[in-house]
Amino acid sequence: MKFMLQLIAFLAIFGVIFLTILNGSDTITLQVWAPHYDAMSQTVEHATKTFSLAFLLLSVLGAGIISGICLFIPFYLAQTEQLFAYKRELEKSSIITDSSNSQVKVLQAKIEVLEKALKEALK
């Protein structure tokens, strides 16, 4: 699944780059401000800006990549925080297991000493 998503992302990026190469010399005119009505001449004027289509495609691609990164950073940070909490729990459980194992060994050694002492006392 991860491989398929990465493949789709790379194909989309290469598609945008391909469209940028094909339309490198074309321009597009965009309305960048609301219309203004001139009552004296009874005309509507628009504030427009002419962009290169390649620049527009690459800027939309860049904005999409940046917004995608910003959207997934909180999920990534939450996942790493959960991973660190899980590692701490594993370390605590391993320490508890190690200490209980060492306590069992100490008790076994004491029992052996007491058994030897009892055998010698009975003789």
Sequence and secondary structure as in RCSB ss.txt:
>XXXX:A:sequence
MKFMLQLIAFLAIFGVIFLTILNGSDTITLQVWAPHYDAMSQTVEHATKTFSLAFLLLSVLGAGIISGICLFIPF
YLAQTEQLFAYKRELEKSSIITDSSNSQVKVLQAKIEVLEKALKEALK
>XXXX:A:secstr
 HHHHHHHHHHHHHHHHHHHHHTTT EEEEEEEEEEEETTTTEEEEEEEEEEHHHHHHHHHHHHHHHHHHHHHHH
HHHHHHHHHHHHHHHHHHHHHHHHHHHHHHHHHHHHHHHHHHHHHHH 
